[in-house]
Amino acid sequence: MASKSVSAGAGPDRSAQATRPVEPALHLVATPIGTAADVTLRALEILRGADVLAAEDTRQARKLMDIHGVRLEGRPLLPYHDHNGAAQRPKLLAHLEAGRSVAYVSDAGTPLIADPGYQLATAAIDAGHTVRAAPGASALLAALAVAGLPTDRFFFAGFLPPKAAARRRSIGELAAVPGTLVFYEAPHRCAALIADLAEGLGPDRPTALCRELSKRFEEVRRTSRGDLAVELADGAALRGEIVIVVGPGAPREVAAEDIDDLLTAALETGSVRDAAAEVALATGLPRRDLYQRALLLGKP
């Protein structure tokens, strides 16, 4: 059923539905990644009370709102996604300028995390408007929670390039990251990605393939990347939303003189802090120790 629009200067009476006024701001609202019951009470409160709603997929937003009894009651529900962002941003910014609250939801999960919303958020910030986050479901965090791999340091790589050469270059750049790696991937490209990861990072790093998280057919395969590459190469078809988590590699053995050479080179173009961070990323060594060594090397 099509929603009714309201004029820019009018606001519907939602006193019976909203529990309290929603702050005039851009609210980035996380939505469930599979199970509708995972929505937060705060998210529902914002969806009930915001003056203007925007969604990556308005059909999915309406479905979630219907499940939880959230009514539009004449409020606009505007589509906002990668293909229409340039046209829609001025409209949403105009609502913010008029002192209205705007709630934005992506298709599932948290806006901006491999989802649209970044340019909208930065445009609102640049214009001096308040931006709030209503945290909730995220496939990234859910996968880290169930993968059984270290979570103290991780790097979210999102979707790697679909073309093989570009994907392998990206993997090569990630090889030195001293932490757990997290990727999103489409089911039909998982076998190719796993094979490239096994080649670029080595076959022995522990890996978890997390599929359909929070949904009825949730599955987590924990194994080595080499074994997973063989398993997927056998033609086992995958379906649904996929998150791949790769554990960190073993610490590199680096000689003291090599560390000094790396720090000296880094100090030629950056500060002591920057040099320590650069060498820590390349070697996996503690940044604090490298910072102290860089201080000594940087003295005349």
Backbone as CSV, one residue per row, in Angstrom:
resi,resn,N_x,N_y,N_z,CA_x,CA_y,CA_z,C_x,C_y,C_z
1,MET,0.852,-1.183,0.000,0.000,0.000,0.000,0.884,1.227,0.000
2,ALA,0.623,2.156,-0.884,1.456,3.337,-1.010,1.267,4.236,0.199
3,SER,2.380,4.823,0.657,2.297,5.725,1.798,1.899,7.110,1.347
4,LYS,1.253,7.865,2.251,0.856,9.222,1.950,2.006,10.162,2.276
5,SER,2.229,11.135,1.437,3.279,12.110,1.688,2.679,13.307,2.403
6,VAL,3.541,14.083,3.051,3.104,15.287,3.733,3.908,16.451,3.201
7,SER,3.364,17.640,3.329,4.075,18.816,2.862,5.273,19.078,3.744
8,ALA,6.249,19.822,3.212,7.502,20.050,3.932,7.277,20.753,5.248
9,GLY,6.221,21.539,5.365,6.023,22.308,6.586,5.109,21.636,7.581
10,ALA,4.526,20.512,7.213,3.548,19.877,8.094,4.157,18.681,8.793
11,GLY,3.647,18.358,9.947,4.092,17.178,10.666,2.905,16.460,11.245
12,PRO,2.760,15.146,11.047,1.600,14.418,11.548,1.629,14.275,13.056
13,ASP,0.456,14.115,13.624,0.337,13.907,15.058,0.570,12.437,15.371
14,ARG,1.699,12.146,16.048,2.007,10.751,16.371,2.077,10.550,17.881
15,SER,1.349,11.359,18.615,1.438,11.303,20.078,1.010,9.947,20.620
16,ALA,0.095,9.285,19.918,-0.374,7.990,20.409,0.644,6.894,20.158
17,GLN,1.578,7.145,19.232,2.511,6.104,18.849,3.889,6.310,19.455
18,ALA,4.384,7.546,19.464,5.723,7.814,19.948,5.742,7.881,21.472
19,THR,6.760,7.278,22.078,6.860,7.310,23.528,7.487,8.603,24.010
20,ARG,8.339,9.203,23.205,8.928,10.492,23.542,9.441,11.122,22.260
21,PRO,9.612,12.445,22.239,10.050,13.112,21.015,11.424,12.608,20.576
22,VAL,11.618,12.573,19.275,12.901,12.177,18.713,13.701,13.440,18.408
23,GLU,14.913,13.475,18.869,15.773,14.646,18.708,15.925,15.017,17.234
24,PRO,15.796,16.301,16.896,16.058,16.721,15.515,17.515,16.433,15.154
25,ALA,17.730,15.430,14.335,19.071,14.978,13.974,18.924,13.927,12.891
26,LEU,20.045,13.545,12.304,20.077,12.388,11.421,20.381,11.172,12.282
27,HIS,19.445,10.235,12.347,19.593,9.031,13.154,19.905,7.850,12.235
28,LEU,21.062,7.242,12.415,21.469,6.069,11.644,21.054,4.837,12.447
29,VAL,20.031,4.158,11.965,19.368,3.118,12.758,19.732,1.731,12.241
30,ALA,20.333,0.920,13.093,20.651,-0.460,12.727,19.386,-1.305,12.731
31,THR,19.268,-2.210,11.759,18.116,-3.098,11.658,18.588,-4.547,11.628
32,PRO,17.724,-5.514,11.936,18.136,-6.917,12.011,18.735,-7.431,10.707
33,ILE,19.707,-8.336,10.831,20.321,-8.947,9.658,19.593,-10.222,9.249
34,GLY,18.597,-10.610,9.990,17.848,-11.806,9.622,16.608,-12.001,10.469
35,THR,16.779,-11.996,11.778,15.667,-12.239,12.690,15.055,-10.917,13.126
36,ALA,13.787,-10.720,12.804,13.135,-9.435,13.081,13.130,-9.086,14.561
37,ALA,13.174,-10.105,15.427,13.155,-9.855,16.872,14.442,-9.217,17.374
38,ASP,15.482,-9.154,16.537,16.738,-8.556,16.956,16.720,-7.033,16.933
39,VAL,15.650,-6.426,16.478,15.574,-4.976,16.468,15.601,-4.457,17.908
40,THR,16.224,-3.307,18.138,16.310,-2.771,19.496,15.084,-1.915,19.815
41,LEU,14.815,-1.771,21.109,13.706,-0.916,21.540,13.949,0.534,21.120
42,ARG,15.197,0.970,21.162,15.500,2.340,20.760,15.255,2.528,19.273
43,ALA,15.620,1.522,18.450,15.376,1.639,17.018,13.885,1.816,16.741
44,LEU,13.040,1.029,17.413,11.598,1.145,17.227,11.090,2.503,17.688
45,GLU,11.657,2.998,18.777,11.247,4.308,19.277,11.547,5.404,18.254
46,ILE,12.724,5.311,17.634,13.095,6.309,16.620,12.218,6.169,15.382
47,LEU,11.978,4.936,14.951,11.145,4.729,13.766,9.710,5.203,14.007
48,ARG,9.236,5.094,15.237,7.887,5.572,15.543,7.828,7.092,15.610
49,GLY,8.906,7.718,16.076,8.822,9.130,16.370,9.485,10.074,15.390
50,ALA,10.335,9.575,14.482,11.046,10.467,13.568,10.074,11.154,12.621
51,ASP,10.386,12.385,12.254,9.530,13.136,11.333,9.611,12.604,9.905
52,VAL,10.816,12.161,9.514,11.055,11.690,8.142,11.828,10.379,8.219
53,LEU,11.433,9.413,7.407,12.127,8.137,7.339,12.768,7.985,5.963
54,ALA,13.943,7.397,5.931,14.627,7.092,4.676,15.178,5.678,4.776
55,ALA,15.190,4.961,3.652,15.603,3.565,3.685,16.277,3.178,2.387
56,GLU,17.286,2.309,2.510,17.934,1.764,1.318,16.915,0.989,0.477
57,ASP,16.062,0.229,1.131,15.007,-0.536,0.470,13.714,-0.263,1.232
58,THR,12.841,0.547,0.664,11.622,0.940,1.379,10.700,-0.245,1.628
59,ARG,10.738,-1.249,0.743,9.882,-2.424,0.955,10.312,-3.198,2.196
60,GLN,11.626,-3.374,2.357,12.115,-4.081,3.541,11.851,-3.273,4.806
61,ALA,11.989,-1.950,4.700,11.708,-1.106,5.863,10.241,-1.208,6.271
62,ARG,9.345,-1.170,5.279,7.916,-1.288,5.584,7.595,-2.653,6.200
63,LYS,8.247,-3.684,5.702,8.012,-5.025,6.244,8.411,-5.098,7.715
64,LEU,9.587,-4.546,8.056,10.035,-4.548,9.441,9.099,-3.729,10.315
65,MET,8.689,-2.575,9.808,7.792,-1.712,10.578,6.437,-2.376,10.788
66,ASP,5.932,-3.067,9.782,4.656,-3.763,9.918,4.734,-4.861,10.971
67,ILE,5.849,-5.599,10.988,6.016,-6.676,11.962,5.917,-6.141,13.383
68,HIS,6.468,-4.947,13.598,6.542,-4.387,14.945,5.487,-3.315,15.205
69,GLY,4.527,-3.205,14.309,3.420,-2.293,14.543,3.788,-0.822,14.477
70,VAL,4.788,-0.474,13.692,5.182,0.923,13.525,4.451,1.477,12.306
71,ARG,3.643,2.504,12.523,2.842,3.055,11.443,3.464,4.339,10.901
72,LEU,3.313,4.533,9.602,3.824,5.763,8.994,2.978,6.975,9.382
73,GLU,1.673,6.823,9.366,0.743,7.899,9.725,1.055,9.197,8.981
74,GLY,1.217,9.068,7.665,1.392,10.241,6.831,2.815,10.724,6.692
75,ARG,3.760,10.136,7.416,5.155,10.581,7.305,5.774,10.090,5.998
76,PRO,6.691,10.859,5.427,7.354,10.395,4.205,8.341,9.277,4.502
77,LEU,8.383,8.293,3.608,9.383,7.226,3.634,10.120,7.298,2.302
78,LEU,11.318,7.841,2.312,12.043,8.140,1.084,13.095,7.070,0.792
79,PRO,13.231,6.643,-0.464,14.310,5.718,-0.812,15.644,6.450,-0.846
80,TYR,16.657,5.852,-0.264,18.010,6.422,-0.323,18.997,5.278,-0.473
81,HIS,19.698,5.241,-1.616,20.674,4.182,-1.872,21.775,4.733,-2.767
82,ASP,22.683,3.861,-3.170,23.859,4.301,-3.921,23.495,4.965,-5.243
83,HIS,22.374,4.570,-5.834,22.045,5.057,-7.179,21.283,6.378,-7.174
84,ASN,20.647,6.736,-6.066,19.873,7.983,-6.059,20.340,8.964,-4.987
85,GLY,21.474,8.650,-4.345,21.932,9.469,-3.232,22.118,10.937,-3.582
86,ALA,22.703,11.217,-4.743,22.963,12.611,-5.118,21.674,13.413,-5.212
87,ALA,20.594,12.781,-5.664,19.316,13.477,-5.799,18.570,13.576,-4.467
88,GLN,18.727,12.582,-3.607,17.960,12.538,-2.369,18.611,13.297,-1.218
89,ARG,19.933,13.406,-1.220,20.592,14.069,-0.089,20.082,15.490,0.152
90,PRO,19.940,16.326,-0.912,19.443,17.691,-0.640,18.070,17.704,0.032
91,LYS,17.205,16.758,-0.316,15.878,16.697,0.290,15.971,16.367,1.781
92,LEU,16.817,15.399,2.111,16.958,15.007,3.513,17.649,16.108,4.312
93,LEU,18.637,16.754,3.705,19.314,17.859,4.387,18.359,19.026,4.621
94,ALA,17.431,19.243,3.680,16.448,20.313,3.850,15.542,20.034,5.049
95,HIS,15.177,18.774,5.243,14.372,18.414,6.419,15.161,18.680,7.703
96,LEU,16.450,18.335,7.702,17.279,18.600,8.875,17.393,20.103,9.128
97,GLU,17.557,20.869,8.061,17.677,22.317,8.182,16.406,22.924,8.768
98,ALA,15.271,22.290,8.483,13.990,22.775,9.009,13.742,22.314,10.449
99,GLY,14.720,21.606,11.040,14.578,21.202,12.433,13.852,19.895,12.644
100,ARG,13.777,19.062,11.605,13.078,17.781,11.725,14.070,16.653,12.022
101,SER,13.545,15.582,12.567,14.345,14.379,12.806,14.220,13.456,11.605
102,VAL,15.360,12.925,11.161,15.405,12.031,10.008,16.021,10.712,10.452
103,ALA,15.312,9.610,10.228,15.829,8.277,10.545,16.184,7.563,9.258
104,TYR,17.417,7.047,9.182,17.842,6.308,7.986,18.176,4.871,8.361
105,VAL,17.637,3.915,7.590,17.947,2.497,7.782,18.446,1.918,6.469
106,SER,19.500,1.106,6.544,19.923,0.367,5.360,19.140,-0.942,5.316
107,ASP,19.401,-1.757,4.301,18.586,-2.941,4.054,18.593,-3.887,5.255
108,ALA,19.757,-4.091,5.847,19.892,-4.930,7.037,21.236,-4.606,7.652
109,GLY,21.303,-4.594,8.979,22.556,-4.283,9.644,22.680,-2.800,9.930
110,THR,23.924,-2.348,10.032,24.223,-0.984,10.439,24.557,-0.117,9.236
111,PRO,23.875,1.009,9.055,24.212,1.902,7.942,25.694,2.269,7.959
112,LEU,26.263,2.424,6.760,27.664,2.786,6.516,28.608,1.592,6.575
113,ILE,28.242,0.488,7.224,29.129,-0.672,7.317,28.841,-1.579,6.125
114,ALA,29.576,-1.339,5.022,29.327,-2.019,3.750,27.897,-1.783,3.275
115,ASP,27.345,-0.644,3.646,25.994,-0.249,3.263,25.996,1.248,2.977
116,PRO,24.987,1.759,2.263,24.932,3.200,1.985,24.785,4.019,3.253
117,GLY,25.021,5.315,3.128,24.820,6.225,4.241,26.006,7.106,4.550
118,TYR,27.200,6.730,4.070,28.402,7.498,4.414,28.305,8.930,3.902
119,GLN,27.950,9.103,2.628,27.897,10.451,2.071,26.776,11.278,2.711
120,LEU,25.681,10.619,3.072,24.604,11.321,3.764,25.075,11.793,5.133
121,ALA,25.762,10.934,5.869,26.239,11.294,7.203,27.267,12.423,7.125
122,THR,28.215,12.319,6.198,29.241,13.366,6.107,28.634,14.689,5.638
123,ALA,27.652,14.634,4.745,26.998,15.864,4.297,26.261,16.527,5.455
124,ALA,25.608,15.720,6.292,24.907,16.270,7.458,25.893,16.887,8.447
125,ILE,27.000,16.212,8.672,28.025,16.742,9.583,28.599,18.046,9.043
126,ASP,28.921,18.060,7.739,29.490,19.269,7.129,28.517,20.450,7.216
127,ALA,27.220,20.154,7.197,26.217,21.215,7.269,25.928,21.643,8.706
128,GLY,26.594,21.011,9.657,26.429,21.400,11.051,25.300,20.710,11.778
129,HIS,24.744,19.640,11.200,23.642,18.938,11.849,24.163,17.838,12.777
130,THR,23.357,17.476,13.744,23.704,16.403,14.661,23.469,15.051,13.984
131,VAL,24.408,14.127,14.165,24.264,12.762,13.652,24.360,11.804,14.825
132,ARG,23.353,10.963,14.962,23.309,9.982,16.041,23.301,8.568,15.464
133,ALA,23.838,7.624,16.231,23.778,6.210,15.851,22.902,5.463,16.845
134,ALA,21.992,4.661,16.327,21.214,3.754,17.159,21.759,2.352,16.887
135,PRO,22.754,1.912,17.652,23.456,0.669,17.331,22.567,-0.556,17.474
136,GLY,22.982,-1.598,16.772,22.218,-2.838,16.807,22.914,-3.916,16.013
137,ALA,22.165,-4.668,15.241,22.704,-5.818,14.533,23.760,-5.414,13.518
138,SER,24.783,-6.270,13.396,25.836,-6.094,12.406,26.408,-7.456,12.080
139,ALA,26.432,-7.812,10.799,26.988,-9.102,10.418,28.470,-9.185,10.772
140,LEU,29.167,-8.061,10.683,30.585,-8.014,11.040,30.800,-8.459,12.480
141,LEU,30.085,-7.855,13.422,30.281,-8.178,14.832,29.732,-9.564,15.178
142,ALA,28.630,-9.938,14.536,28.078,-11.270,14.801,29.061,-12.353,14.373
143,ALA,29.703,-12.169,13.212,30.669,-13.154,12.727,31.886,-13.230,13.644
144,LEU,32.381,-12.083,14.095,33.515,-12.089,15.015,33.164,-12.817,16.309
145,ALA,31.913,-12.702,16.742,31.505,-13.317,18.003,31.479,-14.831,17.917
146,VAL,31.135,-15.390,16.764,30.954,-16.844,16.664,32.083,-17.555,15.946
147,ALA,33.021,-16.810,15.343,34.064,-17.449,14.541,35.061,-18.226,15.386
148,GLY,35.220,-17.846,16.659,36.202,-18.524,17.496,37.623,-18.095,17.212
149,LEU,37.801,-16.890,16.666,39.124,-16.360,16.322,39.373,-15.085,17.117
150,PRO,40.639,-14.659,17.254,40.948,-13.484,18.083,40.178,-12.242,17.653
151,THR,39.682,-11.512,18.635,38.904,-10.303,18.354,39.551,-9.046,18.917
152,ASP,40.755,-9.194,19.548,41.377,-8.018,20.157,41.843,-7.013,19.108
153,ARG,42.224,-7.507,17.918,42.576,-6.639,16.799,42.016,-7.266,15.519
154,PHE,41.244,-6.498,14.776,40.717,-7.032,13.523,40.640,-5.919,12.488
155,PHE,40.633,-6.347,11.234,40.546,-5.408,10.108,39.382,-5.833,9.235
156,PHE,38.432,-4.908,9.035,37.270,-5.195,8.201,37.566,-4.762,6.770
157,ALA,37.656,-5.736,5.870,37.995,-5.455,4.480,36.768,-5.348,3.590
158,GLY,35.575,-5.660,4.123,34.360,-5.547,3.323,34.360,-6.482,2.132
159,PHE,33.826,-6.003,1.014,33.824,-6.769,-0.229,35.095,-6.459,-1.008
160,LEU,35.886,-7.466,-1.339,37.056,-7.266,-2.179,36.618,-7.142,-3.636
161,PRO,37.480,-6.615,-4.508,37.105,-6.469,-5.927,36.694,-7.806,-6.535
162,PRO,35.678,-7.816,-7.394,35.228,-9.076,-7.992,36.194,-9.646,-9.029
163,LYS,37.001,-8.798,-9.668,37.943,-9.289,-10.676,39.172,-9.885,-9.993
164,ALA,39.634,-11.024,-10.534,40.662,-11.818,-9.864,41.946,-11.036,-9.614
165,ALA,42.454,-10.321,-10.608,43.734,-9.626,-10.450,43.664,-8.568,-9.359
166,ALA,42.598,-7.767,-9.365,42.443,-6.726,-8.342,42.235,-7.340,-6.967
167,ARG,41.495,-8.442,-6.910,41.253,-9.111,-5.624,42.575,-9.625,-5.043
168,ARG,43.423,-10.201,-5.871,44.707,-10.726,-5.386,45.629,-9.613,-4.929
169,ARG,45.586,-8.471,-5.609,46.386,-7.333,-5.161,45.924,-6.871,-3.777
170,SER,44.615,-6.817,-3.576,44.084,-6.402,-2.276,44.498,-7.371,-1.175
171,ILE,44.460,-8.653,-1.477,44.863,-9.662,-0.490,46.342,-9.492,-0.141
172,GLY,47.163,-9.198,-1.148,48.584,-8.974,-0.891,48.808,-7.814,0.049
173,GLU,48.013,-6.767,-0.072,48.137,-5.602,0.810,47.705,-5.929,2.237
174,LEU,46.831,-6.935,2.388,46.320,-7.291,3.719,47.194,-8.313,4.437
175,ALA,48.156,-8.892,3.726,48.947,-9.977,4.306,49.687,-9.544,5.567
176,ALA,50.093,-8.275,5.636,50.888,-7.815,6.773,50.048,-7.322,7.942
177,VAL,48.736,-7.297,7.816,47.886,-6.788,8.896,47.977,-7.730,10.102
178,PRO,48.408,-7.228,11.259,48.599,-8.100,12.425,47.319,-8.299,13.225
179,GLY,46.344,-8.897,12.620,45.081,-9.127,13.305,44.167,-10.000,12.469
180,THR,42.990,-10.237,12.978,41.984,-11.024,12.268,41.416,-10.199,11.115
181,LEU,41.179,-10.852,9.994,40.623,-10.212,8.805,39.173,-10.646,8.634
182,VAL,38.319,-9.722,8.243,36.899,-10.026,8.042,36.490,-9.546,6.651
183,PHE,35.820,-10.424,5.905,35.384,-10.126,4.544,33.895,-10.414,4.398
184,TYR,33.219,-9.627,3.580,31.894,-9.980,3.090,32.066,-10.512,1.669
185,GLU,31.230,-11.464,1.276,31.309,-11.969,-0.091,29.977,-12.547,-0.535
186,ALA,29.725,-12.455,-1.831,28.541,-13.060,-2.423,28.759,-14.567,-2.530
187,PRO,27.703,-15.372,-2.377,27.874,-16.830,-2.375,28.587,-17.372,-3.611
188,HIS,28.267,-16.832,-4.788,28.849,-17.397,-6.012,30.319,-17.046,-6.195
189,ARG,30.856,-16.124,-5.362,32.276,-15.777,-5.477,33.099,-16.300,-4.306
190,CYS,32.468,-17.009,-3.370,33.183,-17.452,-2.175,34.332,-18.405,-2.501
191,ALA,34.106,-19.348,-3.396,35.155,-20.320,-3.724,36.388,-19.626,-4.277
192,ALA,36.187,-18.652,-5.163,37.320,-17.929,-5.742,38.046,-17.120,-4.682
193,LEU,37.291,-16.463,-3.784,37.926,-15.672,-2.740,38.731,-16.561,-1.793
194,ILE,38.160,-17.674,-1.360,38.863,-18.568,-0.440,40.138,-19.101,-1.082
195,ALA,40.071,-19.464,-2.365,41.258,-19.956,-3.062,42.335,-18.884,-3.122
196,ASP,41.955,-17.647,-3.411,42.927,-16.554,-3.477,43.495,-16.241,-2.092
197,LEU,42.660,-16.337,-1.063,43.152,-16.109,0.304,44.169,-17.187,0.690
198,ALA,43.896,-18.441,0.323,44.823,-19.528,0.637,46.158,-19.315,-0.051
199,GLU,46.113,-18.797,-1.282,47.349,-18.563,-2.026,48.074,-17.322,-1.511
200,GLY,47.334,-16.270,-1.219,47.964,-15.014,-0.843,48.382,-14.921,0.607
201,LEU,47.680,-15.634,1.508,47.972,-15.556,2.937,48.541,-16.850,3.493
202,GLY,48.550,-17.886,2.679,48.975,-19.191,3.161,47.775,-20.033,3.547
203,PRO,47.872,-21.352,3.400,46.706,-22.228,3.591,46.403,-22.584,5.033
204,ASP,47.293,-22.240,5.984,47.154,-22.775,7.334,46.486,-21.831,8.335
205,ARG,46.242,-20.577,7.957,45.621,-19.667,8.914,44.177,-20.105,9.172
206,PRO,43.758,-20.179,10.427,42.393,-20.633,10.738,41.358,-19.702,10.130
207,THR,40.287,-20.304,9.648,39.255,-19.550,8.926,37.877,-20.018,9.347
208,ALA,36.942,-19.077,9.396,35.541,-19.419,9.649,34.689,-18.821,8.546
209,LEU,33.847,-19.639,7.957,32.864,-19.178,6.992,31.517,-19.140,7.698
210,CYS,30.976,-17.935,7.836,29.732,-17.737,8.578,28.618,-17.411,7.581
211,ARG,27.569,-18.218,7.599,26.508,-18.079,6.597,25.154,-17.902,7.279
212,GLU,24.360,-16.959,6.758,22.989,-16.747,7.229,22.935,-16.508,8.736
213,LEU,23.791,-15.648,9.236,23.841,-15.381,10.674,22.506,-14.856,11.185
214,SER,22.067,-15.392,12.278,20.827,-15.066,12.992,19.581,-15.581,12.278
215,LYS,19.745,-16.285,11.167,18.594,-16.795,10.429,18.385,-18.287,10.708
216,ARG,17.356,-18.841,10.126,16.969,-20.220,10.421,18.075,-21.214,10.074
217,PHE,18.764,-21.002,8.954,19.768,-21.963,8.497,21.184,-21.458,8.765
218,GLU,21.371,-20.788,9.890,22.703,-20.295,10.259,23.705,-21.442,10.294
219,GLU,24.897,-21.153,9.768,25.948,-22.167,9.706,27.295,-21.486,9.878
220,VAL,28.187,-22.102,10.665,29.551,-21.612,10.820,30.496,-22.784,10.568
221,ARG,31.319,-22.679,9.543,32.328,-23.699,9.257,33.675,-23.177,9.736
222,ARG,34.282,-23.879,10.692,35.574,-23.485,11.234,36.611,-24.506,10.798
223,THR,37.619,-24.057,10.054,38.627,-24.964,9.513,39.823,-24.156,9.056
224,SER,40.784,-24.806,8.444,41.877,-24.058,7.829,41.414,-23.571,6.464
225,ARG,42.050,-22.517,5.994,41.615,-21.961,4.724,41.883,-22.930,3.568
226,GLY,42.976,-23.686,3.674,43.266,-24.653,2.633,42.194,-25.721,2.522
227,ASP,41.754,-26.253,3.685,40.695,-27.263,3.672,39.397,-26.688,3.120
228,LEU,39.097,-25.445,3.479,37.866,-24.817,3.012,37.925,-24.582,1.511
229,ALA,39.101,-24.240,0.998,39.257,-24.046,-0.448,38.986,-25.343,-1.198
230,VAL,39.478,-26.452,-0.667,39.236,-27.750,-1.295,37.756,-28.101,-1.233
231,GLU,37.149,-27.855,-0.088,35.728,-28.174,0.091,34.852,-27.408,-0.896
232,LEU,35.120,-26.110,-1.062,34.310,-25.295,-1.973,34.629,-25.603,-3.424
233,ALA,35.863,-26.009,-3.697,36.228,-26.354,-5.073,35.510,-27.607,-5.542
234,ASP,35.034,-28.421,-4.603,34.304,-29.643,-4.972,32.898,-29.352,-5.471
235,GLY,32.526,-28.084,-5.470,31.243,-27.713,-6.058,30.117,-27.564,-5.068
236,ALA,30.441,-27.526,-3.783,29.387,-27.339,-2.777,28.798,-25.941,-2.916
237,ALA,27.536,-25.856,-3.286,26.897,-24.559,-3.521,26.579,-23.873,-2.201
238,LEU,26.797,-22.573,-2.180,26.461,-21.775,-1.004,25.300,-20.857,-1.329
239,ARG,24.509,-20.563,-0.320,23.410,-19.609,-0.473,23.385,-18.681,0.726
240,GLY,22.804,-17.516,0.526,22.602,-16.598,1.626,23.728,-15.598,1.795
241,GLU,23.698,-14.897,2.943,24.684,-13.871,3.257,25.915,-14.527,3.878
242,ILE,27.101,-14.137,3.383,28.344,-14.791,3.784,29.294,-13.785,4.432
243,VAL,29.883,-14.184,5.564,30.994,-13.440,6.169,32.140,-14.435,6.360
244,ILE,33.334,-14.053,5.922,34.512,-14.907,6.053,35.467,-14.239,7.032
245,VAL,35.878,-14.993,8.054,36.775,-14.482,9.090,38.067,-15.289,9.045
246,VAL,39.196,-14.598,8.930,40.505,-15.242,8.817,41.357,-14.838,10.008
247,GLY,41.844,-15.820,10.742,42.659,-15.539,11.915,44.002,-14.940,11.554
248,PRO,44.666,-14.294,12.521,45.968,-13.685,12.241,47.037,-14.729,12.000
249,GLY,48.053,-14.343,11.220,49.176,-15.236,10.973,50.121,-15.255,12.163
250,ALA,51.069,-16.184,12.135,52.069,-16.259,13.196,52.953,-15.022,13.158
251,PRO,53.388,-14.521,14.334,54.269,-13.342,14.352,55.533,-13.585,13.538
252,ARG,55.933,-12.567,12.815,57.138,-12.658,12.001,58.373,-12.516,12.872
253,GLU,59.404,-13.313,12.567,60.691,-13.154,13.242,61.479,-12.089,12.496
254,VAL,61.771,-10.990,13.180,62.478,-9.872,12.551,63.724,-9.566,13.366
255,ALA,64.873,-9.521,12.688,66.120,-9.231,13.369,66.141,-7.777,13.834
256,ALA,66.900,-7.525,14.928,66.954,-6.179,15.495,67.466,-5.165,14.488
257,GLU,68.484,-5.558,13.707,69.019,-4.611,12.728,68.009,-4.309,11.631
258,ASP,67.183,-5.291,11.295,66.149,-5.051,10.281,65.087,-4.088,10.816
259,ILE,64.766,-4.217,12.106,63.795,-3.302,12.708,64.324,-1.875,12.658
260,ASP,65.627,-1.716,12.992,66.217,-0.383,12.956,66.203,0.189,11.543
261,ASP,66.473,-0.666,10.553,66.451,-0.199,9.167,65.051,0.264,8.773
262,LEU,64.043,-0.501,9.173,62.665,-0.138,8.846,62.273,1.169,9.527
263,LEU,62.632,1.313,10.800,62.290,2.531,11.519,63.020,3.743,10.946
264,THR,64.306,3.562,10.615,65.080,4.667,10.053,64.469,5.140,8.741
265,ALA,64.072,4.187,7.901,63.447,4.550,6.621,62.120,5.264,6.851
266,ALA,61.352,4.791,7.811,60.052,5.405,8.075,60.206,6.801,8.672
267,LEU,61.274,7.009,9.463,61.496,8.317,10.078,61.878,9.380,9.056
268,GLU,62.326,8.959,7.889,62.702,9.930,6.864,61.493,10.677,6.318
269,THR,60.327,10.070,6.418,59.126,10.699,5.839,58.025,10.951,6.854
270,GLY,58.202,10.485,8.088,57.134,10.651,9.059,57.661,10.919,10.457
271,SER,56.736,11.164,11.370,57.089,11.414,12.761,57.442,10.108,13.463
272,VAL,57.902,10.214,14.703,58.214,9.019,15.501,56.965,8.160,15.665
273,ARG,55.848,8.811,15.953,54.593,8.074,16.128,54.197,7.361,14.835
274,ASP,54.287,8.063,13.713,53.913,7.469,12.423,54.852,6.325,12.051
275,ALA,56.148,6.505,12.324,57.120,5.456,12.001,56.838,4.196,12.809
276,ALA,56.548,4.363,14.108,56.246,3.205,14.942,54.998,2.487,14.455
277,ALA,53.973,3.257,14.068,52.732,2.645,13.575,52.978,1.898,12.269
278,GLU,53.767,2.484,11.377,54.033,1.852,10.076,54.777,0.532,10.240
279,VAL,55.801,0.526,11.087,56.585,-0.694,11.276,55.795,-1.734,12.069
280,ALA,54.960,-1.286,12.981,54.103,-2.230,13.716,53.160,-2.947,12.764
281,LEU,52.610,-2.207,11.797,51.711,-2.811,10.822,52.441,-3.809,9.946
282,ALA,53.684,-3.497,9.600,54.451,-4.361,8.698,54.993,-5.604,9.378
283,THR,55.248,-5.528,10.686,55.906,-6.638,11.368,55.050,-7.344,12.407
284,GLY,53.997,-6.675,12.878,53.197,-7.256,13.940,53.800,-7.086,15.318
285,LEU,54.886,-6.324,15.434,55.531,-6.083,16.720,54.779,-5.006,17.501
286,PRO,54.905,-4.992,18.820,54.183,-4.012,19.641,54.566,-2.577,19.284
287,ARG,53.565,-1.748,19.082,53.822,-0.358,18.701,54.564,0.396,19.803
288,ARG,54.250,0.082,21.064,54.897,0.809,22.163,56.405,0.604,22.137
289,ASP,56.853,-0.667,21.942,58.288,-0.943,21.895,58.936,-0.250,20.704
290,LEU,58.252,-0.277,19.577,58.802,0.366,18.383,58.878,1.874,18.554
291,TYR,57.931,2.444,19.272,57.944,3.893,19.511,59.171,4.282,20.338
292,GLN,59.465,3.509,21.373,60.628,3.807,22.196,61.922,3.684,21.401
293,ARG,61.987,2.663,20.530,63.183,2.502,19.705,63.297,3.624,18.683
294,ALA,62.172,4.033,18.124,62.194,5.122,17.152,62.619,6.426,17.797
295,LEU,62.273,6.637,19.060,62.724,7.842,19.781,64.240,7.910,19.838
296,LEU,64.854,6.749,20.127,66.317,6.713,20.207,66.939,6.936,18.834
297,LEU,66.367,6.300,17.818,66.936,6.442,16.469,66.741,7.846,15.926
298,GLY,65.698,8.519,16.386,65.406,9.849,15.857,66.226,10.949,16.488
299,LYS,66.949,10.621,17.594,67.768,11.640,18.248,69.049,11.882,17.454
300,PRO,69.510,13.147,17.364,70.748,13.424,16.634,71.947,12.851,17.362
